[in-house]
Amino acid sequence: MAKEVLELTALDKPKSIVAEAYRTLRTNLGFAGIDNPFRSILISSPSPQDGKSTITANLGVVLAQAGSKVIIVDCDLRKPMQHKIFATENLKGLTNCLLKEMPVEEAAHSTPVKGLTLLTSGAIPPNPAEILNSQRVRSFWPTLLQEYDYVLVDAPPVLAVTDASILSAQMEGVIMVVRAAVTRKEQVMIARDQFAKANANLIGVVLNQVDTDNDDYGYYYYYYTPEEAPHSSIRTI
């Protein structure tokens, strides 16, 4: 299985079609919450290597570029990736805030993008699910929303461990990343059902790693019926 490509395309190649797709995702996110904006958003995927960490990072970039104050929180306490994407250390982060009561401003990292802050995972604990299901975590998000316009949470794949399901119920919205020509329909349906059981608000799907040689390559926005799938989708690579 190919490894996820960890690129900040929205920052490094702002005129590319991929960067434009991220900006379209930002726009569609605004449409999805036109009356009640989704400010705390979990990004997950059915399986590993679908690209959810890269989507999270680039969405954070384009939201900040539009003038919002954004924090990305790496809640993948099993295989964190955000510190690698932003090329920073991970000696302190979320677990320091939760277990050692370190202030967020002390644990977080600045980024090259004005308005974008990164809170890496910190040290990997032996019991991620128990920590993420704690009252301390549940009370952590309202605190962040007092300071930031958007809180983007990078969570583990939903079919691999229970962490994403636990976190999804704590967020205002969930975006699921699926990998073109790799993620099976059955996996998407099972993942959707997992979020439904957690009473999560699944607001959209990102179709990732689309074949750019395809004649109909581009990005699009469309609706499902509620019975079929989440109601919005944006195609990018």
VOLO-46204 format. One line per 2 residues: their letters; for each residue x, y, z of N, C-alpha, C, O. Coordinates in nm, 3 decimals, decimal comma, m for minus. Example, Ala and Ser with C-alpha at 12.3 -4.5 7.8 and 13.67 -1.06 7.14 Angstrom:
# VOLO-46204
as = 1,319/m0,569/0,780/1,230/m0,450/0,780/1,320/m0,330/0,780/1,424/m0,332/0,846; 1,285/m0,225/0,708/1,367/m0,106/0,714/1,290/0,003/0,787/1,341/0,114/0,804
***
This chain:
# VOLO-46204
ma = 0,085/m0,119/0,000/0,000/0,000/0,000/0,088/0,124/0,000/0,183/0,133/0,078; 0,058/0,219/m0,087/0,137/0,340/m0,097/0,122/0,424/0,030/0,016/0,425/0,093
ke = 0,227/0,493/0,065/0,224/0,579/0,182/0,152/0,710/0,149/0,151/0,755/0,035; 0,092/0,768/0,251/0,029/0,898/0,234/0,135/1,002/0,203/0,239/1,007/0,269
vl = 0,109/1,086/0,103/0,201/1,192/0,066/0,173/1,311/0,157/0,065/1,370/0,152; 0,271/1,346/0,241/0,252/1,450/0,341/0,298/1,584/0,285/0,413/1,623/0,303
el = 0,207/1,654/0,216/0,242/1,779/0,151/0,146/1,891/0,191/0,026/1,870/0,205; 0,202/2,011/0,209/0,121/2,130/0,231/0,105/2,201/0,097/0,157/2,310/0,075
ta = 0,031/2,138/0,008/0,015/2,189/m0,127/m0,052/2,326/m0,127/m0,016/2,412/m0,208; m0,147/2,348/m0,039/m0,217/2,476/m0,034/m0,123/2,590/0,000/m0,150/2,705/m0,034
ld = m0,013/2,560/0,068/0,086/2,661/0,103/0,198/2,669/0,000/0,236/2,777/m0,043; 0,249/2,553/m0,039/0,366/2,550/m0,127/0,334/2,569/m0,275/0,418/2,618/m0,350
kp = 0,213/2,530/m0,316/0,174/2,542/m0,458/0,035/2,604/m0,466/m0,060/2,538/m0,509; 0,023/2,730/m0,425/m0,110/2,791/m0,411/m0,187/2,806/m0,542/m0,309/2,822/m0,540
ks = m0,118/2,802/m0,656/m0,185/2,818/m0,786/m0,220/2,685/m0,851/m0,273/2,683/m0,962; m0,190/2,576/m0,784/m0,215/2,444/m0,841/m0,363/2,409/m0,833/m0,437/2,468/m0,755
iv = m0,405/2,313/m0,915/m0,544/2,268/m0,914/m0,578/2,199/m0,782/m0,693/2,200/m0,739; m0,478/2,140/m0,719/m0,501/2,075/m0,589/m0,530/2,180/m0,482/m0,621/2,164/m0,401
ae = m0,451/2,289/m0,482/m0,475/2,397/m0,387/m0,614/2,457/m0,408/m0,682/2,492/m0,312; m0,654/2,469/m0,534/m0,788/2,521/m0,563/m0,896/2,428/m0,510/m1,000/2,474/m0,463
ay = m0,871/2,297/m0,517/m0,968/2,201/m0,463/m0,982/2,218/m0,313/m1,093/2,205/m0,259; m0,872/2,246/m0,243/m0,881/2,271/m0,098/m0,961/2,398/m0,070/m1,037/2,403/0,027
rt = m0,945/2,499/m0,153/m1,023/2,621/m0,134/m1,172/2,595/m0,160/m1,258/2,654/m0,096; m1,201/2,507/m0,256/m1,339/2,469/m0,280/m1,396/2,394/m0,161/m1,512/2,413/m0,125
lr = m1,316/2,308/m0,101/m1,358/2,239/0,020/m1,392/2,340/0,130/m1,491/2,325/0,201; m1,308/2,443/0,143/m1,335/2,549/0,241/m1,469/2,617/0,212/m1,548/2,641/0,304
tn = m1,494/2,647/0,085/m1,619/2,712/0,047/m1,739/2,623/0,076/m1,840/2,669/0,130; m1,729/2,497/0,040/m1,839/2,404/0,061/m1,865/2,379/0,209/m1,979/2,353/0,249
lg = m1,760/2,386/0,288/m1,777/2,375/0,433/m1,862/2,491/0,483/m1,947/2,474/0,571; m1,839/2,609/0,427/m1,921/2,724/0,464/m2,066/2,707/0,422/m2,156/2,745/0,496
fa = m2,089/2,651/0,302/m2,225/2,626/0,256/m2,295/2,524/0,345/m2,414/2,538/0,373; m2,222/2,422/0,388/m2,282/2,316/0,469/m2,332/2,370/0,603/m2,428/2,317/0,660
gi = m2,267/2,474/0,654/m2,308/2,531/0,782/m2,344/2,677/0,770/m2,304/2,759/0,852; m2,422/2,711/0,666/m2,450/2,851/0,637/m2,529/2,919/0,750/m2,508/3,037/0,778
dn = m2,618/2,845/0,815/m2,695/2,903/0,926/m2,625/2,882/1,060/m2,625/2,971/1,146; m2,567/2,765/1,078/m2,495/2,733/1,201/m2,357/2,678/1,163/m2,343/2,558/1,142
pf = m2,257/2,764/1,153/m2,124/2,722/1,106/m2,066/2,609/1,191/m2,079/2,607/1,313; m2,002/2,515/1,122/m1,932/2,407/1,191/m1,793/2,458/1,226/m1,711/2,484/1,138
rs = m1,766/2,471/1,354/m1,638/2,528/1,397/m1,544/2,421/1,452/m1,422/2,433/1,438; m1,597/2,318/1,514/m1,514/2,206/1,560/m1,540/2,089/1,466/m1,652/2,038/1,459
il = m1,436/2,047/1,394/m1,453/1,950/1,287/m1,351/1,838/1,300/m1,231/1,863/1,310; m1,399/1,716/1,301/m1,312/1,599/1,304/m1,292/1,549/1,161/m1,388/1,539/1,084
is = m1,169/1,517/1,126/m1,139/1,458/0,996/m1,084/1,319/1,019/m0,983/1,301/1,089; m1,151/1,219/0,960/m1,110/1,081/0,975/m1,126/1,011/0,841/m1,158/1,075/0,740
sp = m1,104/0,881/0,839/m1,116/0,801/0,716/m1,151/0,659/0,756/m1,133/0,621/0,872; m1,200/0,580/0,663/m1,226/0,441/0,698/m1,099/0,364/0,732/m1,097/0,286/0,827
sp = m0,993/0,386/0,655/m0,872/0,304/0,667/m0,747/0,391/0,668/m0,753/0,508/0,631; m0,632/0,336/0,710/m0,506/0,409/0,703/m0,469/0,443/0,559/m0,515/0,378/0,464
qd = m0,386/0,544/0,544/m0,331/0,586/0,414/m0,433/0,650/0,321/m0,406/0,666/0,202; m0,550/0,686/0,372/m0,649/0,751/0,286/m0,619/0,900/0,266/m0,675/0,963/0,177
gk = m0,531/0,955/0,350/m0,490/1,094/0,333/m0,556/1,192/0,427/m0,552/1,313/0,402; m0,616/1,144/0,536/m0,691/1,233/0,624/m0,601/1,336/0,693/m0,646/1,448/0,718
st = m0,477/1,302/0,723/m0,388/1,398/0,789/m0,349/1,511/0,695/m0,343/1,627/0,736; m0,322/1,478/0,569/m0,287/1,580/0,471/m0,406/1,671/0,443/m0,390/1,792/0,429
it = m0,526/1,613/0,435/m0,647/1,693/0,414/m0,665/1,789/0,531/m0,696/1,907/0,511; m0,647/1,740/0,653/m0,662/1,824/0,772/m0,567/1,943/0,768/m0,608/2,056/0,791
an = m0,440/1,915/0,739/m0,339/2,020/0,737/m0,369/2,126/0,631/m0,362/2,245/0,659; m0,403/2,083/0,512/m0,429/2,177/0,403/m0,559/2,254/0,422/m0,568/2,370/0,384
lg = m0,659/2,190/0,480/m0,782/2,263/0,512/m0,753/2,371/0,614/m0,805/2,482/0,604; m0,668/2,340/0,713/m0,629/2,441/0,811/m0,559/2,559/0,745/m0,581/2,674/0,783
vv = m0,474/2,530/0,647/m0,401/2,635/0,576/m0,498/2,728/0,503/m0,488/2,850/0,518; m0,591/2,672/0,425/m0,679/2,758/0,346/m0,780/2,834/0,433/m0,819/2,946/0,399
la = m0,822/2,775/0,544/m0,909/2,848/0,636/m0,837/2,967/0,695/m0,894/3,076/0,706; m0,711/2,948/0,734/m0,632/3,058/0,790/m0,602/3,164/0,685/m0,602/3,283/0,714
qa = m0,576/3,120/0,562/m0,549/3,215/0,454/m0,670/3,304/0,425/m0,655/3,414/0,373; m0,789/3,255/0,460/m0,911/3,333/0,440/m0,938/3,427/0,557/m1,039/3,496/0,559
gs = m0,847/3,429/0,655/m0,859/3,523/0,766/m0,911/3,464/0,895/m0,928/3,537/0,993; m0,936/3,333/0,900/m0,985/3,270/1,023/m0,868/3,234/1,114/m0,755/3,214/1,070
kv = m0,899/3,228/1,242/m0,801/3,184/1,341/m0,826/3,035/1,364/m0,932/2,996/1,412; m0,727/2,951/1,332/m0,746/2,806/1,325/m0,642/2,735/1,411/m0,526/2,775/1,417
ii = m0,686/2,628/1,476/m0,591/2,539/1,543/m0,617/2,396/1,495/m0,731/2,349/1,492; m0,511/2,329/1,457/m0,515/2,187/1,422/m0,469/2,109/1,543/m0,362/2,136/1,598
vd = m0,549/2,011/1,585/m0,515/1,928/1,700/m0,494/1,786/1,653/m0,586/1,724/1,599; m0,375/1,732/1,673/m0,347/1,595/1,632/m0,394/1,500/1,742/m0,326/1,480/1,842
cd = m0,513/1,442/1,720/m0,569/1,347/1,815/m0,544/1,203/1,773/m0,604/1,111/1,829; m0,458/1,182/1,677/m0,417/1,046/1,644/m0,306/1,009/1,741/m0,188/1,029/1,713
lr = m0,346/0,955/1,854/m0,251/0,924/1,961/m0,188/0,786/1,944/m0,134/0,729/2,039; m0,197/0,734/1,822/m0,135/0,606/1,790/m0,029/0,623/1,680/0,079/0,564/1,686
kp = m0,063/0,702/1,580/0,031/0,728/1,471/0,016/0,873/1,426/m0,036/0,900/1,318; 0,063/0,967/1,508/0,048/1,110/1,474/0,130/1,149/1,352/0,240/1,098/1,331
mq = 0,075/1,241/1,272/0,141/1,281/1,148/0,158/1,432/1,135/0,240/1,478/1,055; 0,081/1,511/1,210/0,083/1,654/1,186/0,220/1,718/1,209/0,256/1,812/1,139
hk = 0,296/1,668/1,305/0,430/1,725/1,328/0,522/1,698/1,210/0,614/1,776/1,182; 0,499/1,586/1,139/0,578/1,556/1,021/0,539/1,646/0,905/0,625/1,695/0,831
if = 0,410/1,668/0,888/0,365/1,754/0,779/0,418/1,896/0,795/0,460/1,958/0,698; 0,417/1,946/0,918/0,462/2,083/0,943/0,610/2,090/0,983/0,660/2,197/1,018
at = 0,679/1,976/0,977/0,823/1,970/1,002/0,861/2,036/1,134/0,945/2,125/1,140; 0,794/1,990/1,243/0,824/2,042/1,375/0,842/1,925/1,472/0,812/1,810/1,439
en = 0,890/1,955/1,592/0,910/1,848/1,689/0,778/1,814/1,759/0,681/1,889/1,750; 0,778/1,702/1,829/0,658/1,654/1,896/0,688/1,618/2,041/0,634/1,520/2,094
lk = 0,772/1,695/2,104/0,810/1,667/2,242/0,702/1,707/2,340/0,695/1,654/2,451; 0,618/1,799/2,300/0,505/1,840/2,383/0,387/1,866/2,291/0,403/1,899/2,174
gl = 0,267/1,850/2,347/0,149/1,866/2,265/0,022/1,839/2,342/0,012/1,876/2,459; m0,074/1,775/2,278/m0,205/1,753/2,338/m0,198/1,677/2,469/m0,263/1,715/2,566
tn = m0,120/1,570/2,474/m0,116/1,491/2,597/m0,057/1,570/2,714/m0,092/1,543/2,829; 0,030/1,666/2,686/0,082/1,752/2,794/m0,029/1,841/2,849/m0,036/1,865/2,969
cl = m0,117/1,889/2,760/m0,229/1,972/2,804/m0,327/1,890/2,889/m0,380/1,939/2,989; m0,351/1,766/2,847/m0,451/1,685/2,913/m0,401/1,621/3,043/m0,473/1,618/3,143
lk = m0,279/1,571/3,039/m0,228/1,494/3,153/m0,143/1,576/3,249/m0,132/1,543/3,367; m0,083/1,684/3,199/0,003/1,766/3,284/m0,050/1,908/3,300/0,013/1,993/3,363
em = m0,169/1,932/3,242/m0,236/2,062/3,251/m0,146/2,176/3,202/m0,148/2,286/3,257; m0,068/2,147/3,099/0,014/2,251/3,036/m0,077/2,343/2,956/m0,162/2,294/2,882
pv = m0,061/2,475/2,967/m0,143/2,566/2,887/m0,124/2,542/2,738/m0,014/2,510/2,693; m0,231/2,558/2,662/m0,224/2,536/2,518/m0,119/2,624/2,453/m0,045/2,578/2,366
ee = m0,112/2,749/2,495/m0,015/2,840/2,433/0,129/2,797/2,457/0,219/2,835/2,382; 0,152/2,719/2,561/0,286/2,668/2,588/0,315/2,540/2,509/0,429/2,515/2,471
aa = 0,213/2,461/2,485/0,232/2,332/2,417/0,222/2,344/2,264/0,277/2,261/2,192; 0,152/2,445/2,216/0,124/2,457/2,073/0,244/2,515/1,997/0,336/2,572/2,055
hs = 0,238/2,498/1,864/0,343/2,545/1,775/0,285/2,647/1,677/0,172/2,633/1,630; 0,363/2,748/1,647/0,325/2,838/1,539/0,355/2,770/1,406/0,431/2,673/1,402
tp = 0,297/2,819/1,298/0,318/2,763/1,166/0,356/2,876/1,071/0,347/2,993/1,107; 0,398/2,843/0,948/0,430/2,948/0,852/0,308/3,027/0,804/0,323/3,127/0,733
vk = 0,190/2,984/0,842/0,067/3,049/0,796/0,011/3,136/0,908/m0,015/3,088/1,018; m0,008/3,263/0,880/m0,064/3,354/0,979/m0,204/3,307/1,019/m0,288/3,281/0,933
gl = m0,227/3,298/1,148/m0,357/3,257/1,199/m0,375/3,109/1,219/m0,478/3,064/1,269; m0,272/3,030/1,182/m0,281/2,884/1,196/m0,186/2,835/1,305/m0,065/2,859/1,298
tl = m0,242/2,768/1,404/m0,165/2,711/1,515/m0,176/2,560/1,510/m0,278/2,505/1,469; m0,069/2,492/1,551/m0,066/2,346/1,552/m0,043/2,295/1,694/0,051/2,336/1,762
lt = m0,131/2,206/1,738/m0,112/2,135/1,864/m0,086/1,990/1,828/m0,179/1,916/1,795; 0,039/1,949/1,834/0,075/1,812/1,799/0,024/1,716/1,907/m0,033/1,759/2,008
sg = 0,045/1,588/1,886/m0,009/1,488/1,979/0,059/1,489/2,115/m0,004/1,464/2,217; 0,188/1,519/2,115/0,266/1,499/2,237/0,301/1,352/2,253/0,284/1,273/2,160
ai = 0,348/1,315/2,369/0,389/1,177/2,394/0,272/1,081/2,375/0,159/1,111/2,413; 0,300/0,965/2,317/0,196/0,865/2,291/0,162/0,792/2,421/0,250/0,729/2,481
pp = 0,037/0,798/2,465/m0,002/0,732/2,590/m0,035/0,584/2,566/m0,057/0,544/2,451; m0,038/0,503/2,671/m0,071/0,361/2,655/m0,221/0,336/2,640/m0,261/0,227/2,601
np = m0,303/0,437/2,670/m0,449/0,418/2,671/m0,520/0,532/2,598/m0,596/0,605/2,660; m0,498/0,548/2,467/m0,557/0,661/2,394/m0,709/0,670/2,405/m0,763/0,778/2,430
ae = m0,779/0,558/2,387/m0,925/0,562/2,387/m0,979/0,612/2,521/m1,073/0,691/2,524; m0,921/0,566/2,631/m0,966/0,608/2,763/m0,944/0,758/2,783/m1,029/0,826/2,840
il = m0,831/0,808/2,737/m0,802/0,950/2,750/m0,899/1,033/2,668/m0,953/1,133/2,716; m0,923/0,992/2,543/m1,008/1,070/2,454/m1,155/1,065/2,496/m1,234/1,150/2,453
ns = m1,191/0,970/2,578/m1,328/0,958/2,626/m1,347/1,023/2,763/m1,453/1,010/2,824; m1,245/1,092/2,810/m1,249/1,151/2,944/m1,321/1,285/2,944/m1,334/1,350/2,840
qr = m1,367/1,325/3,060/m1,433/1,454/3,074/m1,335/1,568/3,048/m1,375/1,675/3,001; m1,209/1,546/3,077/m1,109/1,650/3,053/m1,099/1,683/2,904/m1,083/1,799/2,867
vr = m1,108/1,581/2,821/m1,105/1,606/2,676/m1,233/1,675/2,632/m1,229/1,768/2,551; m1,347/1,630/2,683/m1,474/1,690/2,644/m1,482/1,838/2,678/m1,543/1,917/2,605
sf = m1,420/1,876/2,787/m1,421/2,017/2,827/m1,309/2,097/2,759/m1,303/2,219/2,772; m1,221/2,028/2,687/m1,108/2,092/2,620/m1,154/2,171/2,498/m1,103/2,280/2,470
wp = m1,252/2,116/2,424/m1,295/2,179/2,299/m1,364/2,313/2,319/m1,333/2,407/2,246; m1,457/2,328/2,415/m1,516/2,460/2,437/m1,411/2,565/2,472/m1,425/2,682/2,437
tl = m1,307/2,524/2,543/m1,200/2,617/2,577/m1,129/2,666/2,451/m1,101/2,785/2,437; m1,099/2,573/2,359/m1,033/2,613/2,235/m1,123/2,702/2,150/m1,074/2,795/2,086
lq = m1,253/2,674/2,148/m1,345/2,751/2,065/m1,363/2,894/2,116/m1,413/2,980/2,044; m1,323/2,919/2,239/m1,324/3,057/2,289/m1,211/3,138/2,227/m1,219/3,261/2,222
ey = m1,108/3,070/2,181/m0,988/3,137/2,129/m0,978/3,129/1,977/m0,921/3,218/1,914; m1,034/3,023/1,918/m1,016/2,999/1,774/m1,150/2,995/1,702/m1,252/2,956/1,758
dy = m1,146/3,035/1,574/m1,266/3,027/1,490/m1,295/2,883/1,450/m1,411/2,842/1,441; m1,187/2,806/1,425/m1,201/2,666/1,385/m1,105/2,578/1,464/m0,989/2,613/1,487
vl = m1,158/2,463/1,506/m1,076/2,359/1,567/m1,085/2,237/1,477/m1,191/2,176/1,464; m0,973/2,201/1,413/m0,969/2,085/1,324/m0,898/1,971/1,395/m0,785/1,985/1,439
vd = m0,965/1,859/1,405/m0,914/1,745/1,481/m0,877/1,632/1,384/m0,963/1,579/1,314; m0,751/1,596/1,382/m0,702/1,483/1,303/m0,715/1,358/1,388/m0,645/1,342/1,488
ap = m0,806/1,268/1,348/m0,835/1,148/1,426/m0,789/1,022/1,353/m0,773/1,025/1,231; m0,769/0,913/1,425/m0,732/0,786/1,360/m0,842/0,735/1,268/m0,956/0,782/1,277
pv = m0,812/0,642/1,181/m0,914/0,580/1,096/m1,025/0,518/1,181/m0,998/0,454/1,283; m1,148/0,537/1,139/m1,262/0,497/1,222/m1,279/0,346/1,228/m1,332/0,295/1,327
la = m1,235/0,273/1,126/m1,252/0,128/1,128/m1,137/0,057/1,200/m1,145/m0,063/1,227; m1,031/0,130/1,230/m0,915/0,068/1,292/m0,926/0,061/1,444/m0,896/m0,042/1,505
vt = m0,970/0,171/1,505/m0,981/0,179/1,651/m1,105/0,261/1,685/m1,167/0,320/1,597; m1,140/0,265/1,812/m1,262/0,336/1,854/m1,241/0,486/1,872/m1,339/0,559/1,894
da = m1,119/0,534/1,864/m1,088/0,673/1,897/m1,171/0,773/1,817/m1,225/0,868/1,874; m1,182/0,753/1,685/m1,254/0,847/1,600/m1,402/0,851/1,636/m1,462/0,959/1,638
si = m1,461/0,736/1,665/m1,602/0,733/1,704/m1,623/0,809/1,834/m1,721/0,883/1,848; m1,533/0,790/1,928/m1,542/0,861/2,057/m1,535/1,011/2,036/m1,616/1,086/2,091
ls = m1,438/1,056/1,956/m1,419/1,199/1,934/m1,529/1,261/1,850/m1,564/1,377/1,867; m1,584/1,182/1,758/m1,681/1,238/1,663/m1,803/1,296/1,732/m1,859/1,396/1,688
aq = m1,844/1,233/1,841/m1,961/1,280/1,914/m1,933/1,411/1,988/m2,025/1,479/2,032; m1,806/1,446/2,002/m1,767/1,567/2,073/m1,752/1,686/1,978/m1,734/1,799/2,023
me = m1,760/1,662/1,847/m1,740/1,765/1,746/m1,873/1,813/1,687/m1,973/1,742/1,693; m1,872/1,932/1,632/m1,992/1,983/1,565/m2,012/1,919/1,428/m2,125/1,911/1,379
gv = m1,905/1,873/1,367/m1,915/1,810/1,236/m1,801/1,714/1,211/m1,695/1,725/1,273; m1,824/1,620/1,120/m1,723/1,520/1,083/m1,709/1,518/0,931/m1,809/1,518/0,859
im = m1,585/1,517/0,883/m1,556/1,497/0,741/m1,484/1,364/0,727/m1,388/1,336/0,799; m1,531/1,283/0,635/m1,468/1,153/0,610/m1,390/1,157/0,479/m1,442/1,200/0,376
vv = m1,266/1,114/0,484/m1,179/1,111/0,367/m1,176/0,968/0,312/m1,148/0,873/0,386; m1,206/0,953/0,184/m1,198/0,823/0,119/m1,101/0,832/0,002/m1,085/0,938/m0,058
ra = m1,038/0,722/m0,029/m0,933/0,720/m0,130/m0,985/0,662/m0,260/m1,033/0,549/m0,266; m0,974/0,742/m0,365/m1,027/0,702/m0,496/m0,965/0,571/m0,542/m0,843/0,554/m0,536
av = m1,049/0,480/m0,589/m1,008/0,352/m0,647/m0,943/0,257/m0,547/m0,891/0,153/m0,585; m0,945/0,293/m0,420/m0,885/0,207/m0,317/m0,987/0,175/m0,208/m1,012/0,058/m0,179
tr = m1,047/0,278/m0,149/m1,146/0,256/m0,045/m1,269/0,189/m0,104/m1,326/0,236/m0,202; m1,311/0,079/m0,045/m1,425/0,004/m0,096/m1,556/0,065/m0,044/m1,562/0,123/0,064
ke = m1,661/0,049/m0,124/m1,791/0,102/m0,086/m1,836/0,046/0,048/m1,894/0,117/0,129; m1,808/m0,081/0,071/m1,848/m0,143/0,196/m1,780/m0,077/0,316/m1,841/m0,060/0,421
qv = m1,653/m0,039/0,298/m1,581/0,029/0,405/m1,644/0,165/0,435/m1,657/0,204/0,551; m1,682/0,236/0,331/m1,744/0,367/0,349/m1,876/0,353/0,424/m1,905/0,431/0,515
mi = m1,955/0,254/0,387/m2,085/0,234/0,451/m2,069/0,195/0,598/m2,143/0,242/0,685; m1,973/0,107/0,625/m1,949/0,067/0,765/m1,900/0,186/0,847/m1,942/0,205/0,961
ar = m1,811/0,266/0,788/m1,762/0,384/0,858/m1,875/0,482/0,885/m1,884/0,539/0,993; m1,961/0,502/0,785/m2,077/0,589/0,803/m2,164/0,540/0,918/m2,211/0,619/1,000
dq = m2,186/0,410/0,923/m2,269/0,354/1,029/m2,203/0,369/1,167/m2,271/0,390/1,267; m2,071/0,359/1,170/m1,999/0,378/1,295/m2,021/0,519/1,349/m2,045/0,538/1,468
fa = m2,012/0,616/1,261/m2,036/0,754/1,303/m2,180/0,775/1,345/m2,208/0,848/1,439; m2,272/0,711/1,275/m2,413/0,724/1,310/m2,441/0,667/1,449/m2,516/0,726/1,527
ka = m2,380/0,554/1,481/m2,397/0,494/1,613/m2,343/0,584/1,723/m2,390/0,582/1,837; m2,241/0,665/1,687/m2,182/0,756/1,785/m2,257/0,889/1,793/m2,219/0,979/1,868
na = m2,368/0,899/1,715/m2,445/1,024/1,708/m2,362/1,141/1,656/m2,380/1,255/1,697; m2,271/1,110/1,566/m2,187/1,213/1,506/m2,261/1,280/1,390/m2,350/1,221/1,330
nl = m2,224/1,403/1,361/m2,284/1,479/1,252/m2,191/1,472/1,131/m2,102/1,555/1,115; m2,213/1,373/1,047/m2,128/1,351/0,930/m2,170/1,447/0,819/m2,274/1,428/0,755
ig = m2,091/1,552/0,798/m2,133/1,661/0,710/m2,080/1,649/0,568/m2,130/1,717/0,479; m1,980/1,565/0,544/m1,929/1,556/0,408/m1,821/1,453/0,389/m1,770/1,394/0,485
vv = m1,788/1,431/0,262/m1,688/1,333/0,223/m1,587/1,399/0,129/m1,626/1,475/0,040; m1,461/1,370/0,148/m1,357/1,412/0,055/m1,309/1,290/m0,022/m1,265/1,192/0,038
ln = m1,316/1,296/m0,153/m1,261/1,191/m0,239/m1,118/1,229/m0,271/m1,094/1,328/m0,341; m1,024/1,153/m0,222/m0,883/1,189/m0,224/m0,803/1,104/m0,322/m0,842/0,992/m0,355
qv = m0,691/1,159/m0,370/m0,597/1,089/m0,458/m0,665/1,042/m0,586/m0,652/0,927/m0,628; m0,736/1,134/m0,648/m0,801/1,107/m0,776/m0,694/1,102/m0,885/m0,596/1,176/m0,881
dt = m0,714/1,014/m0,983/m0,622/1,001/m1,096/m0,632/1,127/m1,182/m0,733/1,151/m1,247; m0,525/1,206/m1,182/m0,527/1,333/m1,257/m0,519/1,312/m1,407/m0,538/1,407/m1,483
dn = m0,493/1,189/m1,453/m0,491/1,161/m1,597/m0,630/1,131/m1,650/m0,650/1,120/m1,771; m0,724/1,117/m1,559/m0,861/1,089/m1,601/m0,917/1,209/m1,676/m0,895/1,323/m1,636
dd = m0,989/1,184/m1,784/m1,040/1,292/m1,868/m1,138/1,383/m1,794/m1,148/1,502/m1,825; m1,209/1,327/m1,696/m1,307/1,411/m1,627/m1,252/1,462/m1,494/m1,329/1,495/m1,403
yg = m1,119/1,468/m1,483/m1,058/1,514/m1,360/m1,104/1,656/m1,326/m1,121/1,740/m1,414; m1,122/1,679/m1,203/m1,162/1,811/m1,155/m1,211/1,799/m1,014/m1,174/1,704/m0,944
yy = m1,291/1,891/m0,971/m1,350/1,878/m0,839/m1,498/1,909/m0,854/m1,540/1,981/m0,945; m1,579/1,852/m0,762/m1,722/1,869/m0,775/m1,789/1,866/m0,640/m1,729/1,825/m0,541
yy = m1,913/1,910/m0,639/m1,992/1,919/m0,517/m2,130/1,862/m0,547/m2,195/1,905/m0,643; m2,176/1,768/m0,467/m2,306/1,710/m0,497/m2,372/1,661/m0,370/m2,310/1,660/m0,263
yy = m2,498/1,621/m0,382/m2,576/1,577/m0,266/m2,620/1,432/m0,280/m2,650/1,383/m0,388; m2,622/1,364/m0,165/m2,685/1,233/m0,154/m2,819/1,253/m0,083/m2,846/1,359/m0,027
tp = m2,902/1,150/m0,087/m3,016/1,150/0,003/m2,963/1,111/0,141/m2,860/1,045/0,151; m3,031/1,150/0,248/m2,984/1,118/0,383/m2,965/0,969/0,405/m2,880/0,928/0,485
ee = m3,046/0,886/0,334/m3,037/0,742/0,354/m2,913/0,684/0,287/m2,868/0,575/0,325; m2,858/0,754/0,190/m2,749/0,699/0,112/m2,612/0,725/0,173/m2,530/0,634/0,183
ap = m2,588/0,848/0,215/m2,454/0,885/0,258/m2,458/1,025/0,313/m2,563/1,089/0,314; m2,341/1,075/0,361/m2,333/1,214/0,403/m2,374/1,305/0,289/m2,364/1,268/0,172
hs = m2,422/1,428/0,322/m2,490/1,507/0,222/m2,399/1,589/0,131/m2,448/1,647/0,034; m2,270/1,597/0,157/m2,187/1,677/0,068/m2,057/1,605/0,039/m2,009/1,525/0,119
si = m2,001/1,635/m0,077/m1,875/1,574/m0,113/m1,792/1,667/m0,198/m1,846/1,741/m0,280; m1,662/1,664/m0,178/m1,573/1,746/m0,256/m1,459/1,660/m0,304/m1,401/1,584/m0,226
rt = m1,427/1,669/m0,428/m1,324/1,584/m0,487/m1,194/1,661/m0,498/m1,191/1,773/m0,549; m1,086/1,600/m0,451/m0,954/1,660/m0,459/m0,855/1,548/m0,475/m0,895/1,434/m0,498
i = m0,725/1,575/m0,464/m0,627/1,468/m0,470/m0,526/1,484/m0,359/m0,434/1,403/m0,346
***
